[in-house]
Amino acid sequence: MRKKTGKKTKPDIFLLGKAEMKRLKKKFLPREKGPANVLSFGEPVNWPNPGGGSEKLGEIYLNLDLTGGEMDKLAPLFLHGLLHLLGYDHKKKGDRIRMENLEEKIINKISNS
């Protein structure tokens, strides 16, 4: 299910090293294997937003050690995390294909701009 919102939303982005990403993955996704290149956590429903304005869409954690901090490697990971926050996933093969196709379409559109 895709997250629908009529309000302005924004994600918080965190750039972490391999050790911190491993700690987060172990804590929140203990059954997942392999290194974490991107982790996304949606904002809980009815989470207070005392600052007003934009509400948080969620948090995206990117692994700097796996990307070398290179923007051409970070951007696709950010997009992947953002799509998760918008409700896309890849638990089923069809969902994975749709998500990968959308990622490719967006990256191509940005690259050709």
MODELLER restraints for C-alpha pairs under 7 A, 6 or more apart:
rsr = mdl.restraints
at = mdl.atoms
rsr.add(forms.Gaussian(group=physical.xy_distance, feature=features.Distance(at['CA:1:A'], at['CA:87:A']), mean=5.44, stdev=0.5))
rsr.add(forms.Gaussian(group=physical.xy_distance, feature=features.Distance(at['CA:2:A'], at['CA:86:A']), mean=5.50, stdev=0.5))
rsr.add(forms.Gaussian(group=physical.xy_distance, feature=features.Distance(at['CA:2:A'], at['CA:87:A']), mean=4.07, stdev=0.5))
rsr.add(forms.Gaussian(group=physical.xy_distance, feature=features.Distance(at['CA:2:A'], at['CA:88:A']), mean=6.36, stdev=0.5))
rsr.add(forms.Gaussian(group=physical.xy_distance, feature=features.Distance(at['CA:3:A'], at['CA:86:A']), mean=5.01, stdev=0.5))
rsr.add(forms.Gaussian(group=physical.xy_distance, feature=features.Distance(at['CA:3:A'], at['CA:87:A']), mean=5.34, stdev=0.5))
rsr.add(forms.Gaussian(group=physical.xy_distance, feature=features.Distance(at['CA:8:A'], at['CA:54:A']), mean=4.91, stdev=0.5))
rsr.add(forms.Gaussian(group=physical.xy_distance, feature=features.Distance(at['CA:8:A'], at['CA:55:A']), mean=6.51, stdev=0.5))
rsr.add(forms.Gaussian(group=physical.xy_distance, feature=features.Distance(at['CA:9:A'], at['CA:54:A']), mean=5.06, stdev=0.5))
rsr.add(forms.Gaussian(group=physical.xy_distance, feature=features.Distance(at['CA:9:A'], at['CA:55:A']), mean=4.90, stdev=0.5))
rsr.add(forms.Gaussian(group=physical.xy_distance, feature=features.Distance(at['CA:9:A'], at['CA:56:A']), mean=5.46, stdev=0.5))
rsr.add(forms.Gaussian(group=physical.xy_distance, feature=features.Distance(at['CA:9:A'], at['CA:57:A']), mean=5.35, stdev=0.5))
rsr.add(forms.Gaussian(group=physical.xy_distance, feature=features.Distance(at['CA:10:A'], at['CA:54:A']), mean=6.65, stdev=0.5))
rsr.add(forms.Gaussian(group=physical.xy_distance, feature=features.Distance(at['CA:10:A'], at['CA:55:A']), mean=6.58, stdev=0.5))
rsr.add(forms.Gaussian(group=physical.xy_distance, feature=features.Distance(at['CA:10:A'], at['CA:56:A']), mean=5.15, stdev=0.5))
rsr.add(forms.Gaussian(group=physical.xy_distance, feature=features.Distance(at['CA:10:A'], at['CA:57:A']), mean=5.13, stdev=0.5))
rsr.add(forms.Gaussian(group=physical.xy_distance, feature=features.Distance(at['CA:11:A'], at['CA:56:A']), mean=5.69, stdev=0.5))
rsr.add(forms.Gaussian(group=physical.xy_distance, feature=features.Distance(at['CA:11:A'], at['CA:57:A']), mean=4.90, stdev=0.5))
rsr.add(forms.Gaussian(group=physical.xy_distance, feature=features.Distance(at['CA:11:A'], at['CA:58:A']), mean=4.98, stdev=0.5))
rsr.add(forms.Gaussian(group=physical.xy_distance, feature=features.Distance(at['CA:11:A'], at['CA:59:A']), mean=5.41, stdev=0.5))
rsr.add(forms.Gaussian(group=physical.xy_distance, feature=features.Distance(at['CA:11:A'], at['CA:60:A']), mean=6.80, stdev=0.5))
rsr.add(forms.Gaussian(group=physical.xy_distance, feature=features.Distance(at['CA:12:A'], at['CA:58:A']), mean=6.31, stdev=0.5))
rsr.add(forms.Gaussian(group=physical.xy_distance, feature=features.Distance(at['CA:12:A'], at['CA:59:A']), mean=4.71, stdev=0.5))
rsr.add(forms.Gaussian(group=physical.xy_distance, feature=features.Distance(at['CA:12:A'], at['CA:60:A']), mean=6.19, stdev=0.5))
rsr.add(forms.Gaussian(group=physical.xy_distance, feature=features.Distance(at['CA:13:A'], at['CA:59:A']), mean=5.89, stdev=0.5))
rsr.add(forms.Gaussian(group=physical.xy_distance, feature=features.Distance(at['CA:13:A'], at['CA:60:A']), mean=4.86, stdev=0.5))
rsr.add(forms.Gaussian(group=physical.xy_distance, feature=features.Distance(at['CA:13:A'], at['CA:61:A']), mean=5.97, stdev=0.5))
rsr.add(forms.Gaussian(group=physical.xy_distance, feature=features.Distance(at['CA:14:A'], at['CA:60:A']), mean=6.18, stdev=0.5))
rsr.add(forms.Gaussian(group=physical.xy_distance, feature=features.Distance(at['CA:14:A'], at['CA:61:A']), mean=4.73, stdev=0.5))
rsr.add(forms.Gaussian(group=physical.xy_distance, feature=features.Distance(at['CA:14:A'], at['CA:62:A']), mean=6.20, stdev=0.5))
rsr.add(forms.Gaussian(group=physical.xy_distance, feature=features.Distance(at['CA:15:A'], at['CA:61:A']), mean=5.97, stdev=0.5))
rsr.add(forms.Gaussian(group=physical.xy_distance, feature=features.Distance(at['CA:15:A'], at['CA:62:A']), mean=5.01, stdev=0.5))
rsr.add(forms.Gaussian(group=physical.xy_distance, feature=features.Distance(at['CA:15:A'], at['CA:63:A']), mean=6.16, stdev=0.5))
rsr.add(forms.Gaussian(group=physical.xy_distance, feature=features.Distance(at['CA:15:A'], at['CA:64:A']), mean=6.03, stdev=0.5))
rsr.add(forms.Gaussian(group=physical.xy_distance, feature=features.Distance(at['CA:16:A'], at['CA:61:A']), mean=6.83, stdev=0.5))
rsr.add(forms.Gaussian(group=physical.xy_distance, feature=features.Distance(at['CA:16:A'], at['CA:62:A']), mean=6.10, stdev=0.5))
rsr.add(forms.Gaussian(group=physical.xy_distance, feature=features.Distance(at['CA:16:A'], at['CA:63:A']), mean=5.22, stdev=0.5))
rsr.add(forms.Gaussian(group=physical.xy_distance, feature=features.Distance(at['CA:16:A'], at['CA:64:A']), mean=5.73, stdev=0.5))
rsr.add(forms.Gaussian(group=physical.xy_distance, feature=features.Distance(at['CA:17:A'], at['CA:63:A']), mean=5.58, stdev=0.5))
rsr.add(forms.Gaussian(group=physical.xy_distance, feature=features.Distance(at['CA:17:A'], at['CA:64:A']), mean=5.48, stdev=0.5))
rsr.add(forms.Gaussian(group=physical.xy_distance, feature=features.Distance(at['CA:17:A'], at['CA:65:A']), mean=5.42, stdev=0.5))
rsr.add(forms.Gaussian(group=physical.xy_distance, feature=features.Distance(at['CA:18:A'], at['CA:63:A']), mean=6.07, stdev=0.5))
rsr.add(forms.Gaussian(group=physical.xy_distance, feature=features.Distance(at['CA:18:A'], at['CA:65:A']), mean=5.65, stdev=0.5))
rsr.add(forms.Gaussian(group=physical.xy_distance, feature=features.Distance(at['CA:21:A'], at['CA:36:A']), mean=6.22, stdev=0.5))
rsr.add(forms.Gaussian(group=physical.xy_distance, feature=features.Distance(at['CA:21:A'], at['CA:63:A']), mean=6.46, stdev=0.5))
rsr.add(forms.Gaussian(group=physical.xy_distance, feature=features.Distance(at['CA:22:A'], at['CA:35:A']), mean=6.87, stdev=0.5))
rsr.add(forms.Gaussian(group=physical.xy_distance, feature=features.Distance(at['CA:22:A'], at['CA:36:A']), mean=6.60, stdev=0.5))
rsr.add(forms.Gaussian(group=physical.xy_distance, feature=features.Distance(at['CA:25:A'], at['CA:36:A']), mean=6.75, stdev=0.5))
rsr.add(forms.Gaussian(group=physical.xy_distance, feature=features.Distance(at['CA:37:A'], at['CA:62:A']), mean=5.99, stdev=0.5))
rsr.add(forms.Gaussian(group=physical.xy_distance, feature=features.Distance(at['CA:37:A'], at['CA:63:A']), mean=4.95, stdev=0.5))
rsr.add(forms.Gaussian(group=physical.xy_distance, feature=features.Distance(at['CA:37:A'], at['CA:66:A']), mean=6.54, stdev=0.5))
rsr.add(forms.Gaussian(group=physical.xy_distance, feature=features.Distance(at['CA:38:A'], at['CA:61:A']), mean=5.53, stdev=0.5))
rsr.add(forms.Gaussian(group=physical.xy_distance, feature=features.Distance(at['CA:38:A'], at['CA:62:A']), mean=4.71, stdev=0.5))
rsr.add(forms.Gaussian(group=physical.xy_distance, feature=features.Distance(at['CA:38:A'], at['CA:63:A']), mean=6.21, stdev=0.5))
rsr.add(forms.Gaussian(group=physical.xy_distance, feature=features.Distance(at['CA:38:A'], at['CA:77:A']), mean=6.08, stdev=0.5))
rsr.add(forms.Gaussian(group=physical.xy_distance, feature=features.Distance(at['CA:38:A'], at['CA:81:A']), mean=6.38, stdev=0.5))
rsr.add(forms.Gaussian(group=physical.xy_distance, feature=features.Distance(at['CA:39:A'], at['CA:60:A']), mean=5.79, stdev=0.5))
rsr.add(forms.Gaussian(group=physical.xy_distance, feature=features.Distance(at['CA:39:A'], at['CA:61:A']), mean=5.03, stdev=0.5))
rsr.add(forms.Gaussian(group=physical.xy_distance, feature=features.Distance(at['CA:39:A'], at['CA:62:A']), mean=6.75, stdev=0.5))
rsr.add(forms.Gaussian(group=physical.xy_distance, feature=features.Distance(at['CA:39:A'], at['CA:81:A']), mean=6.48, stdev=0.5))
rsr.add(forms.Gaussian(group=physical.xy_distance, feature=features.Distance(at['CA:40:A'], at['CA:59:A']), mean=5.63, stdev=0.5))
rsr.add(forms.Gaussian(group=physical.xy_distance, feature=features.Distance(at['CA:40:A'], at['CA:60:A']), mean=4.54, stdev=0.5))
rsr.add(forms.Gaussian(group=physical.xy_distance, feature=features.Distance(at['CA:40:A'], at['CA:61:A']), mean=6.32, stdev=0.5))
rsr.add(forms.Gaussian(group=physical.xy_distance, feature=features.Distance(at['CA:40:A'], at['CA:81:A']), mean=5.33, stdev=0.5))
rsr.add(forms.Gaussian(group=physical.xy_distance, feature=features.Distance(at['CA:40:A'], at['CA:84:A']), mean=6.60, stdev=0.5))
rsr.add(forms.Gaussian(group=physical.xy_distance, feature=features.Distance(at['CA:40:A'], at['CA:85:A']), mean=6.58, stdev=0.5))
rsr.add(forms.Gaussian(group=physical.xy_distance, feature=features.Distance(at['CA:41:A'], at['CA:58:A']), mean=5.56, stdev=0.5))
rsr.add(forms.Gaussian(group=physical.xy_distance, feature=features.Distance(at['CA:41:A'], at['CA:59:A']), mean=5.21, stdev=0.5))
rsr.add(forms.Gaussian(group=physical.xy_distance, feature=features.Distance(at['CA:41:A'], at['CA:60:A']), mean=6.63, stdev=0.5))
rsr.add(forms.Gaussian(group=physical.xy_distance, feature=features.Distance(at['CA:41:A'], at['CA:85:A']), mean=6.91, stdev=0.5))
rsr.add(forms.Gaussian(group=physical.xy_distance, feature=features.Distance(at['CA:42:A'], at['CA:57:A']), mean=6.20, stdev=0.5))
rsr.add(forms.Gaussian(group=physical.xy_distance, feature=features.Distance(at['CA:42:A'], at['CA:58:A']), mean=4.11, stdev=0.5))
rsr.add(forms.Gaussian(group=physical.xy_distance, feature=features.Distance(at['CA:42:A'], at['CA:59:A']), mean=6.37, stdev=0.5))
rsr.add(forms.Gaussian(group=physical.xy_distance, feature=features.Distance(at['CA:42:A'], at['CA:85:A']), mean=5.50, stdev=0.5))
rsr.add(forms.Gaussian(group=physical.xy_distance, feature=features.Distance(at['CA:43:A'], at['CA:56:A']), mean=6.38, stdev=0.5))
rsr.add(forms.Gaussian(group=physical.xy_distance, feature=features.Distance(at['CA:43:A'], at['CA:57:A']), mean=5.71, stdev=0.5))
rsr.add(forms.Gaussian(group=physical.xy_distance, feature=features.Distance(at['CA:43:A'], at['CA:58:A']), mean=4.41, stdev=0.5))
rsr.add(forms.Gaussian(group=physical.xy_distance, feature=features.Distance(at['CA:49:A'], at['CA:55:A']), mean=6.25, stdev=0.5))
rsr.add(forms.Gaussian(group=physical.xy_distance, feature=features.Distance(at['CA:57:A'], at['CA:85:A']), mean=6.71, stdev=0.5))
rsr.add(forms.Gaussian(group=physical.xy_distance, feature=features.Distance(at['CA:58:A'], at['CA:85:A']), mean=6.48, stdev=0.5))
rsr.add(forms.Gaussian(group=physical.xy_distance, feature=features.Distance(at['CA:60:A'], at['CA:81:A']), mean=5.88, stdev=0.5))
rsr.add(forms.Gaussian(group=physical.xy_distance, feature=features.Distance(at['CA:67:A'], at['CA:73:A']), mean=5.62, stdev=0.5))
rsr.add(forms.Gaussian(group=physical.xy_distance, feature=features.Distance(at['CA:67:A'], at['CA:74:A']), mean=6.39, stdev=0.5))
rsr.add(forms.Gaussian(group=physical.xy_distance, feature=features.Distance(at['CA:79:A'], at['CA:103:A']), mean=6.94, stdev=0.5))
rsr.add(forms.Gaussian(group=physical.xy_distance, feature=features.Distance(at['CA:80:A'], at['CA:103:A']), mean=6.93, stdev=0.5))
rsr.add(forms.Gaussian(group=physical.xy_distance, feature=features.Distance(at['CA:88:A'], at['CA:99:A']), mean=6.57, stdev=0.5))
rsr.add(forms.Gaussian(group=physical.xy_distance, feature=features.Distance(at['CA:89:A'], at['CA:95:A']), mean=6.23, stdev=0.5))
rsr.add(forms.Gaussian(group=physical.xy_distance, feature=features.Distance(at['CA:89:A'], at['CA:96:A']), mean=6.64, stdev=0.5))
rsr.add(forms.Gaussian(group=physical.xy_distance, feature=features.Distance(at['CA:89:A'], at['CA:99:A']), mean=6.95, stdev=0.5))
rsr.add(forms.Gaussian(group=physical.xy_distance, feature=features.Distance(at['CA:90:A'], at['CA:96:A']), mean=3.94, stdev=0.5))
rsr.add(forms.Gaussian(group=physical.xy_distance, feature=features.Distance(at['CA:90:A'], at['CA:99:A']), mean=6.94, stdev=0.5))
